[in-house]
Structures are given as C-alpha cells and as structure tokens.
C-alpha cells in the first residue's frame, strides 16, 4: 500500500481544527490560509485609505461623508463553493484569477452624493486601479437593490514581493444598506416561500426608501447651500 505523507494542519475551516490530512490536501489548506492573509491585507489597505479620506473631511470640511466601513474575507469553504459553482479548478491561484470578491469592503455613506465623491477620490489615487464599476443606484437591480460596486486592485507589499490584489467595494447610503440587509435576511429565510407578491412588496419598499434617500439629499443640499451663503456674506462684513 502506498505510503501517503500526512500532516497535522493548524487551521480553522467550518469549525474543523487540527485534523490529520494527506500532504496534498494540507498544502491546499495552507495555500488558502495564505490567500486569506493576502486579501486581509488588501482590505486593510483600502479601509485605511477610506478612513484617511473621512478624517480629512472631518477636519477640513467639518463633516463625515462615511458613516461606517465594514470588511469581510471569504472563508476557504466559500471560495471552494464558488469555484465549484463556476466549474473552475480548486486552488488558490484559480481563486485569484477567477474571483473578484474574495476581499469585500462595504462603505456606508450618509448621502447619495457622498457615494460618488468617495468613489471618485478613492479611484483617483495612484495605486488604486479600477477594473469595473457597476452603478446599481442609477440602474437598480430588478428587485430594487441599489448600491455602487467597484472592483479595484491595490498593491500589497510583502517581505519578498509585491502582490496586486483585487478588492470588491460596495458603497451605499444608510437607507440602501437598511433595505439590502433586511432583504438578504428575508431571502435567506424565505427561499422556498418567496412569491411574486413578496418580491413586489420588497421592490416597493426599495422604491419608497430610495425616495426618502433623495429627499434627505435635497434637504442636505438646501442646508449646505444656506450655510455656504451665510459664510460668504459674513466674510465680506
């Protein structure tokens, strides 16, 4: 019988820890752990850039366009499941070549205009490359989903190399995030029960929330323009 080298792997994948695995599988697990570290670094780089922009607005313009920044890295199981669904080879290299959402950043902004301001400022930085932009605010998905999606690249500097890593960024308002979070929860729980009536109700809720979003933007613009006008008058007194 062929002697297969086996290694004890210190890893955590779906709650399974320290299993004895064949060497080949152990190396596969290690490669996914290394990939997770790489994508975590990339997400951290993007998050830091966003925090720096938000801090600048706070001190220079006395406001914060970003309400919250969230990040997540796909687990090895999620990566494997998606590669399997796409019919791709199961490997860390295949994941890097075929997936664009291993690292994800969600940016929650106060107002609609802030979404485009932050997106433009981020993608104009020299080391951020824009691969794709999908505007689901101007062109909502059929179910009512709204958000601005960016696929960007960012360099990650390691001890022996520099890696260019893809990161997916979703930028949305507080209201858009409220709807998307609840819709996701309902869709998960009601997968078998969702009917045309429920889908229509969710779409109508999305449209109503979008209307409120636009009204809040208009109110902000009125207040901002009024303050700007008053400051200009005071400057000449």
LINURVEN-V109713 format. One record per run of one state. SS is the DSSP state (2 for helix, 1 for strand, 0 for the rest). FROM is the first residue (numbers start at 1). TO is the last residue. If there is no record, write none. Layout:
# LINURVEN-V109713
[[SS/FROM/TO] [SS/FROM/TO]]
This chain:
# LINURVEN-V109713
[[0/1/5] [1/6/8] [0/9/11] [1/12/13] [0/14/15] [1/16/17] [0/18/19] [1/20/22] [2/23/60] [0/61/65] [1/66/73] [0/74/75] [2/76/86] [0/87/91] [2/92/98] [0/99/102] [1/103/109] [0/110/111] [2/112/123] [0/124/127] [1/128/135] [0/136/147] [1/148/157] [0/158/161] [1/162/173] [2/174/189] [0/190/195] [2/196/235] [0/236/237]]
